[in-house]
Amino acid sequence: MKITVIGSGHLGATHAAGMAEIGHDVIGVDIDPTKVDTLNTGRSWFHEPELDALLARNIGAGRLRFTTDFAHAGEHGDVHFLAVGTPSGDDGAYDLSQLSTAVEKLSPHLHRPCLIVGKSTVSPGTARTIEDLARRLAPAAEAVELAWNPEFLREGTAVADTLTPDRIVIGVSSTEAEKTLRMLYAPITANHGCPLVVTDLSTAEMVKATANAYLATRISFVNAIAEMCNAVGANVADLAEAIGHDTRIGHHYFHPGLGFGGGCLPKDLHAFTHQADTNGINAAANLLRAVDGINQHMRERAVELARVAAGGELSGRCIAVWGAAFKPGIDDVRDSPALDVAQRLHDLDAHVTVYDPQAMAQAREAAPALRYAPSAAEAAQDADLILIATGWPEFGTLDPYVIGDRVVRRVLVDTQGVTSGTRWRSAGWMVTGLGHQP
């Protein structure tokens, strides 16, 4: 099938490459010529495991290319995916300006029947608004139809989530739209046994935010329990392991730590809260605010743990913060708990040096006032305290004796539980964590 994907960010570039991989003829579209030029070389402009190989293979095969030309995209596509950003507005609701702009740029070039498919995360009612806008601007008018197909990509596993998803959800208002999307996704549903859930537009629009609100709730729940464990001397990591074996609960998204960040969970939680407020559903709004409140509180807890570990005073202390990305395996620092904690420590007059295996350039841009080092060991040089803020596995493999030779005081605050407390303590370190002894 002839497909376009509007937007070439974390979602759009991966989706375009994935659709080409399953055999479709794909054009990715973006307004940023630098991103387009980079992608056309077979490389991504952001770090995502396996994506560069996918891009290079399909560009080489002639199934994939990227452009800034909306006219070319409109002429090419029978199906047009919308994969642009919907960031949080000032009131917490989704800012739909990129979505509207994409439709405004694409629609004047739609001269024949086609299907526009939204992948961006939005609130219910958006699809109808976008369909009305497209039909008003498109020469094909009523022959343009809209469906919604929410994305469930996780940074770090986005390629696998595209090619072997655990479900595909489509919201449609006609049997023809359903038929088109069943054909489009047939290589995935037929070969991998992936369930395809067909529903109405409003339900499809709600699915992604609902899923992320639930995942955020799980994370905040286990972090709330972490504080209770800390108060009574229990180990939250062991507790989570124990109750996670209950099949009704499970282990996924049940790891105690600094909480969630990134470009999706916080944004979707805030938008879901706004939606509950708008509809007067106070119980839901209060629950979601509590989830967000716990998430922010964990960052404050980490700073307080650092203050206590540093002897009660942060001003003038040299602190190494290991980790800047919002989770391991990626280079994204959007709303990163790790970088936020580092910045808070800096704002309390600590001398903070940050190291991250992937996100150094992004961290420097987001938090230029901090110091940065090219390795964990160099970040630890002359430190009074080391704080592990992102759960990179490499931090758990470091030699506590080697690191101990670099620091002024052997004090470790492991907020992610990636180190062996026994191993580090045997090397003379004082080790603490969030609600558990790592």
Secondary structure as a PSIPRED ss2 file (coil, helix, strand):
# PSIPRED VFORMAT (PSIPRED V4.0)

   1 M C   1.000  0.000  0.000
   2 K E   0.000  0.000  1.000
   3 I E   0.000  0.000  1.000
   4 T E   0.000  0.000  1.000
   5 V E   0.000  0.000  1.000
   6 I E   0.000  0.000  1.000
   7 G C   1.000  0.000  0.000
   8 S C   1.000  0.000  0.000
   9 G C   1.000  0.000  0.000
  10 H H   0.000  1.000  0.000
  11 L H   0.000  1.000  0.000
  12 G H   0.000  1.000  0.000
  13 A H   0.000  1.000  0.000
  14 T H   0.000  1.000  0.000
  15 H H   0.000  1.000  0.000
  16 A H   0.000  1.000  0.000
  17 A H   0.000  1.000  0.000
  18 G H   0.000  1.000  0.000
  19 M H   0.000  1.000  0.000
  20 A H   0.000  1.000  0.000
  21 E H   0.000  1.000  0.000
  22 I C   1.000  0.000  0.000
  23 G C   1.000  0.000  0.000
  24 H C   1.000  0.000  0.000
  25 D E   0.000  0.000  1.000
  26 V E   0.000  0.000  1.000
  27 I E   0.000  0.000  1.000
  28 G E   0.000  0.000  1.000
  29 V E   0.000  0.000  1.000
  30 D C   1.000  0.000  0.000
  31 I C   1.000  0.000  0.000
  32 D C   1.000  0.000  0.000
  33 P H   0.000  1.000  0.000
  34 T H   0.000  1.000  0.000
  35 K H   0.000  1.000  0.000
  36 V H   0.000  1.000  0.000
  37 D H   0.000  1.000  0.000
  38 T H   0.000  1.000  0.000
  39 L H   0.000  1.000  0.000
  40 N H   0.000  1.000  0.000
  41 T C   1.000  0.000  0.000
  42 G C   1.000  0.000  0.000
  43 R C   1.000  0.000  0.000
  44 S C   1.000  0.000  0.000
  45 W C   1.000  0.000  0.000
  46 F C   1.000  0.000  0.000
  47 H C   1.000  0.000  0.000
  48 E C   1.000  0.000  0.000
  49 P C   1.000  0.000  0.000
  50 E C   1.000  0.000  0.000
  51 L H   0.000  1.000  0.000
  52 D H   0.000  1.000  0.000
  53 A H   0.000  1.000  0.000
  54 L H   0.000  1.000  0.000
  55 L H   0.000  1.000  0.000
  56 A H   0.000  1.000  0.000
  57 R H   0.000  1.000  0.000
  58 N H   0.000  1.000  0.000
  59 I H   0.000  1.000  0.000
  60 G H   0.000  1.000  0.000
  61 A C   1.000  0.000  0.000
  62 G C   1.000  0.000  0.000
  63 R C   1.000  0.000  0.000
  64 L E   0.000  0.000  1.000
  65 R E   0.000  0.000  1.000
  66 F E   0.000  0.000  1.000
  67 T E   0.000  0.000  1.000
  68 T C   1.000  0.000  0.000
  69 D C   1.000  0.000  0.000
  70 F H   0.000  1.000  0.000
  71 A H   0.000  1.000  0.000
  72 H H   0.000  1.000  0.000
  73 A H   0.000  1.000  0.000
  74 G H   0.000  1.000  0.000
  75 E H   0.000  1.000  0.000
  76 H H   0.000  1.000  0.000
  77 G C   1.000  0.000  0.000
  78 D C   1.000  0.000  0.000
  79 V E   0.000  0.000  1.000
  80 H E   0.000  0.000  1.000
  81 F E   0.000  0.000  1.000
  82 L E   0.000  0.000  1.000
  83 A C   1.000  0.000  0.000
  84 V C   1.000  0.000  0.000
  85 G C   1.000  0.000  0.000
  86 T C   1.000  0.000  0.000
  87 P C   1.000  0.000  0.000
  88 S E   0.000  0.000  1.000
  89 G C   1.000  0.000  0.000
  90 D C   1.000  0.000  0.000
  91 D C   1.000  0.000  0.000
  92 G C   1.000  0.000  0.000
  93 A C   1.000  0.000  0.000
  94 Y E   0.000  0.000  1.000
  95 D C   1.000  0.000  0.000
  96 L C   1.000  0.000  0.000
  97 S H   0.000  1.000  0.000
  98 Q H   0.000  1.000  0.000
  99 L H   0.000  1.000  0.000
 100 S H   0.000  1.000  0.000
 101 T H   0.000  1.000  0.000
 102 A H   0.000  1.000  0.000
 103 V H   0.000  1.000  0.000
 104 E H   0.000  1.000  0.000
 105 K H   0.000  1.000  0.000
 106 L H   0.000  1.000  0.000
 107 S H   0.000  1.000  0.000
 108 P H   0.000  1.000  0.000
 109 H H   0.000  1.000  0.000
 110 L C   1.000  0.000  0.000
 111 H C   1.000  0.000  0.000
 112 R C   1.000  0.000  0.000
 113 P C   1.000  0.000  0.000
 114 C E   0.000  0.000  1.000
 115 L E   0.000  0.000  1.000
 116 I E   0.000  0.000  1.000
 117 V E   0.000  0.000  1.000
 118 G E   0.000  0.000  1.000
 119 K C   1.000  0.000  0.000
 120 S C   1.000  0.000  0.000
 121 T C   1.000  0.000  0.000
 122 V C   1.000  0.000  0.000
 123 S C   1.000  0.000  0.000
 124 P C   1.000  0.000  0.000
 125 G C   1.000  0.000  0.000
 126 T H   0.000  1.000  0.000
 127 A H   0.000  1.000  0.000
 128 R H   0.000  1.000  0.000
 129 T H   0.000  1.000  0.000
 130 I H   0.000  1.000  0.000
 131 E H   0.000  1.000  0.000
 132 D H   0.000  1.000  0.000
 133 L H   0.000  1.000  0.000
 134 A H   0.000  1.000  0.000
 135 R H   0.000  1.000  0.000
 136 R H   0.000  1.000  0.000
 137 L H   0.000  1.000  0.000
 138 A C   1.000  0.000  0.000
 139 P C   1.000  0.000  0.000
 140 A C   1.000  0.000  0.000
 141 A H   0.000  1.000  0.000
 142 E H   0.000  1.000  0.000
 143 A H   0.000  1.000  0.000
 144 V E   0.000  0.000  1.000
 145 E E   0.000  0.000  1.000
 146 L E   0.000  0.000  1.000
 147 A E   0.000  0.000  1.000
 148 W E   0.000  0.000  1.000
 149 N C   1.000  0.000  0.000
 150 P C   1.000  0.000  0.000
 151 E C   1.000  0.000  0.000
 152 F C   1.000  0.000  0.000
 153 L C   1.000  0.000  0.000
 154 R C   1.000  0.000  0.000
 155 E C   1.000  0.000  0.000
 156 G C   1.000  0.000  0.000
 157 T C   1.000  0.000  0.000
 158 A H   0.000  1.000  0.000
 159 V H   0.000  1.000  0.000
 160 A H   0.000  1.000  0.000
 161 D H   0.000  1.000  0.000
 162 T H   0.000  1.000  0.000
 163 L H   0.000  1.000  0.000
 164 T C   1.000  0.000  0.000
 165 P C   1.000  0.000  0.000
 166 D C   1.000  0.000  0.000
 167 R C   1.000  0.000  0.000
 168 I E   0.000  0.000  1.000
 169 V E   0.000  0.000  1.000
 170 I E   0.000  0.000  1.000
 171 G E   0.000  0.000  1.000
 172 V C   1.000  0.000  0.000
 173 S C   1.000  0.000  0.000
 174 S C   1.000  0.000  0.000
 175 T H   0.000  1.000  0.000
 176 E H   0.000  1.000  0.000
 177 A H   0.000  1.000  0.000
 178 E H   0.000  1.000  0.000
 179 K H   0.000  1.000  0.000
 180 T H   0.000  1.000  0.000
 181 L H   0.000  1.000  0.000
 182 R H   0.000  1.000  0.000
 183 M H   0.000  1.000  0.000
 184 L H   0.000  1.000  0.000
 185 Y H   0.000  1.000  0.000
 186 A H   0.000  1.000  0.000
 187 P H   0.000  1.000  0.000
 188 I H   0.000  1.000  0.000
 189 T H   0.000  1.000  0.000
 190 A H   0.000  1.000  0.000
 191 N H   0.000  1.000  0.000
 192 H H   0.000  1.000  0.000
 193 G C   1.000  0.000  0.000
 194 C C   1.000  0.000  0.000
 195 P C   1.000  0.000  0.000
 196 L E   0.000  0.000  1.000
 197 V E   0.000  0.000  1.000
 198 V E   0.000  0.000  1.000
 199 T E   0.000  0.000  1.000
 200 D C   1.000  0.000  0.000
 201 L H   0.000  1.000  0.000
 202 S H   0.000  1.000  0.000
 203 T H   0.000  1.000  0.000
 204 A H   0.000  1.000  0.000
 205 E H   0.000  1.000  0.000
 206 M H   0.000  1.000  0.000
 207 V H   0.000  1.000  0.000
 208 K H   0.000  1.000  0.000
 209 A H   0.000  1.000  0.000
 210 T H   0.000  1.000  0.000
 211 A H   0.000  1.000  0.000
 212 N H   0.000  1.000  0.000
 213 A H   0.000  1.000  0.000
 214 Y H   0.000  1.000  0.000
 215 L H   0.000  1.000  0.000
 216 A H   0.000  1.000  0.000
 217 T H   0.000  1.000  0.000
 218 R H   0.000  1.000  0.000
 219 I H   0.000  1.000  0.000
 220 S H   0.000  1.000  0.000
 221 F H   0.000  1.000  0.000
 222 V H   0.000  1.000  0.000
 223 N H   0.000  1.000  0.000
 224 A H   0.000  1.000  0.000
 225 I H   0.000  1.000  0.000
 226 A H   0.000  1.000  0.000
 227 E H   0.000  1.000  0.000
 228 M H   0.000  1.000  0.000
 229 C H   0.000  1.000  0.000
 230 N H   0.000  1.000  0.000
 231 A H   0.000  1.000  0.000
 232 V H   0.000  1.000  0.000
 233 G C   1.000  0.000  0.000
 234 A C   1.000  0.000  0.000
 235 N C   1.000  0.000  0.000
 236 V H   0.000  1.000  0.000
 237 A H   0.000  1.000  0.000
 238 D H   0.000  1.000  0.000
 239 L H   0.000  1.000  0.000
 240 A H   0.000  1.000  0.000
 241 E H   0.000  1.000  0.000
 242 A H   0.000  1.000  0.000
 243 I H   0.000  1.000  0.000
 244 G H   0.000  1.000  0.000
 245 H C   1.000  0.000  0.000
 246 D C   1.000  0.000  0.000
 247 T C   1.000  0.000  0.000
 248 R C   1.000  0.000  0.000
 249 I C   1.000  0.000  0.000
 250 G C   1.000  0.000  0.000
 251 H C   1.000  0.000  0.000
 252 H C   1.000  0.000  0.000
 253 Y C   1.000  0.000  0.000
 254 F C   1.000  0.000  0.000
 255 H C   1.000  0.000  0.000
 256 P C   1.000  0.000  0.000
 257 G C   1.000  0.000  0.000
 258 L C   1.000  0.000  0.000
 259 G C   1.000  0.000  0.000
 260 F C   1.000  0.000  0.000
 261 G C   1.000  0.000  0.000
 262 G C   1.000  0.000  0.000
 263 G C   1.000  0.000  0.000
 264 C C   1.000  0.000  0.000
 265 L H   0.000  1.000  0.000
 266 P H   0.000  1.000  0.000
 267 K H   0.000  1.000  0.000
 268 D H   0.000  1.000  0.000
 269 L H   0.000  1.000  0.000
 270 H H   0.000  1.000  0.000
 271 A H   0.000  1.000  0.000
 272 F H   0.000  1.000  0.000
 273 T H   0.000  1.000  0.000
 274 H H   0.000  1.000  0.000
 275 Q H   0.000  1.000  0.000
 276 A H   0.000  1.000  0.000
 277 D H   0.000  1.000  0.000
 278 T H   0.000  1.000  0.000
 279 N C   1.000  0.000  0.000
 280 G C   1.000  0.000  0.000
 281 I C   1.000  0.000  0.000
 282 N H   0.000  1.000  0.000
 283 A H   0.000  1.000  0.000
 284 A H   0.000  1.000  0.000
 285 A H   0.000  1.000  0.000
 286 N H   0.000  1.000  0.000
 287 L H   0.000  1.000  0.000
 288 L H   0.000  1.000  0.000
 289 R H   0.000  1.000  0.000
 290 A H   0.000  1.000  0.000
 291 V H   0.000  1.000  0.000
 292 D H   0.000  1.000  0.000
 293 G H   0.000  1.000  0.000
 294 I H   0.000  1.000  0.000
 295 N H   0.000  1.000  0.000
 296 Q H   0.000  1.000  0.000
 297 H H   0.000  1.000  0.000
 298 M H   0.000  1.000  0.000
 299 R H   0.000  1.000  0.000
 300 E H   0.000  1.000  0.000
 301 R H   0.000  1.000  0.000
 302 A H   0.000  1.000  0.000
 303 V H   0.000  1.000  0.000
 304 E H   0.000  1.000  0.000
 305 L H   0.000  1.000  0.000
 306 A H   0.000  1.000  0.000
 307 R H   0.000  1.000  0.000
 308 V H   0.000  1.000  0.000
 309 A H   0.000  1.000  0.000
 310 A C   1.000  0.000  0.000
 311 G C   1.000  0.000  0.000
 312 G C   1.000  0.000  0.000
 313 E C   1.000  0.000  0.000
 314 L C   1.000  0.000  0.000
 315 S C   1.000  0.000  0.000
 316 G C   1.000  0.000  0.000
 317 R C   1.000  0.000  0.000
 318 C E   0.000  0.000  1.000
 319 I E   0.000  0.000  1.000
 320 A E   0.000  0.000  1.000
 321 V E   0.000  0.000  1.000
 322 W E   0.000  0.000  1.000
 323 G C   1.000  0.000  0.000
 324 A C   1.000  0.000  0.000
 325 A C   1.000  0.000  0.000
 326 F C   1.000  0.000  0.000
 327 K C   1.000  0.000  0.000
 328 P C   1.000  0.000  0.000
 329 G C   1.000  0.000  0.000
 330 I C   1.000  0.000  0.000
 331 D C   1.000  0.000  0.000
 332 D C   1.000  0.000  0.000
 333 V C   1.000  0.000  0.000
 334 R C   1.000  0.000  0.000
 335 D C   1.000  0.000  0.000
 336 S C   1.000  0.000  0.000
 337 P H   0.000  1.000  0.000
 338 A H   0.000  1.000  0.000
 339 L H   0.000  1.000  0.000
 340 D H   0.000  1.000  0.000
 341 V H   0.000  1.000  0.000
 342 A H   0.000  1.000  0.000
 343 Q H   0.000  1.000  0.000
 344 R H   0.000  1.000  0.000
 345 L H   0.000  1.000  0.000
 346 H H   0.000  1.000  0.000
 347 D H   0.000  1.000  0.000
 348 L C   1.000  0.000  0.000
 349 D C   1.000  0.000  0.000
 350 A C   1.000  0.000  0.000
 351 H E   0.000  0.000  1.000
 352 V E   0.000  0.000  1.000
 353 T E   0.000  0.000  1.000
 354 V E   0.000  0.000  1.000
 355 Y E   0.000  0.000  1.000
 356 D C   1.000  0.000  0.000
 357 P C   1.000  0.000  0.000
 358 Q C   1.000  0.000  0.000
 359 A C   1.000  0.000  0.000
 360 M H   0.000  1.000  0.000
 361 A H   0.000  1.000  0.000
 362 Q H   0.000  1.000  0.000
 363 A H   0.000  1.000  0.000
 364 R H   0.000  1.000  0.000
 365 E H   0.000  1.000  0.000
 366 A H   0.000  1.000  0.000
 367 A C   1.000  0.000  0.000
 368 P C   1.000  0.000  0.000
 369 A C   1.000  0.000  0.000
 370 L C   1.000  0.000  0.000
 371 R E   0.000  0.000  1.000
 372 Y E   0.000  0.000  1.000
 373 A C   1.000  0.000  0.000
 374 P C   1.000  0.000  0.000
 375 S C   1.000  0.000  0.000
 376 A H   0.000  1.000  0.000
 377 A H   0.000  1.000  0.000
 378 E H   0.000  1.000  0.000
 379 A H   0.000  1.000  0.000
 380 A C   1.000  0.000  0.000
 381 Q C   1.000  0.000  0.000
 382 D C   1.000  0.000  0.000
 383 A C   1.000  0.000  0.000
 384 D C   1.000  0.000  0.000
 385 L E   0.000  0.000  1.000
 386 I E   0.000  0.000  1.000
 387 L E   0.000  0.000  1.000
 388 I E   0.000  0.000  1.000
 389 A C   1.000  0.000  0.000
 390 T C   1.000  0.000  0.000
 391 G C   1.000  0.000  0.000
 392 W C   1.000  0.000  0.000
 393 P H   0.000  1.000  0.000
 394 E H   0.000  1.000  0.000
 395 F H   0.000  1.000  0.000
 396 G H   0.000  1.000  0.000
 397 T H   0.000  1.000  0.000
 398 L C   1.000  0.000  0.000
 399 D C   1.000  0.000  0.000
 400 P H   0.000  1.000  0.000
 401 Y H   0.000  1.000  0.000
 402 V H   0.000  1.000  0.000
 403 I H   0.000  1.000  0.000
 404 G H   0.000  1.000  0.000
 405 D C   1.000  0.000  0.000
 406 R C   1.000  0.000  0.000
 407 V C   1.000  0.000  0.000
 408 V C   1.000  0.000  0.000
 409 R C   1.000  0.000  0.000
 410 R C   1.000  0.000  0.000
 411 V E   0.000  0.000  1.000
 412 L E   0.000  0.000  1.000
 413 V E   0.000  0.000  1.000
 414 D E   0.000  0.000  1.000
 415 T C   1.000  0.000  0.000
 416 Q C   1.000  0.000  0.000
 417 G C   1.000  0.000  0.000
 418 V C   1.000  0.000  0.000
 419 T C   1.000  0.000  0.000
 420 S C   1.000  0.000  0.000
 421 G H   0.000  1.000  0.000
 422 T H   0.000  1.000  0.000
 423 R H   0.000  1.000  0.000
 424 W H   0.000  1.000  0.000
 425 R H   0.000  1.000  0.000
 426 S H   0.000  1.000  0.000
 427 A C   1.000  0.000  0.000
 428 G C   1.000  0.000  0.000
 429 W C   1.000  0.000  0.000
 430 M E   0.000  0.000  1.000
 431 V E   0.000  0.000  1.000
 432 T E   0.000  0.000  1.000
 433 G E   0.000  0.000  1.000
 434 L C   1.000  0.000  0.000
 435 G C   1.000  0.000  0.000
 436 H C   1.000  0.000  0.000
 437 Q C   1.000  0.000  0.000
 438 P C   1.000  0.000  0.000
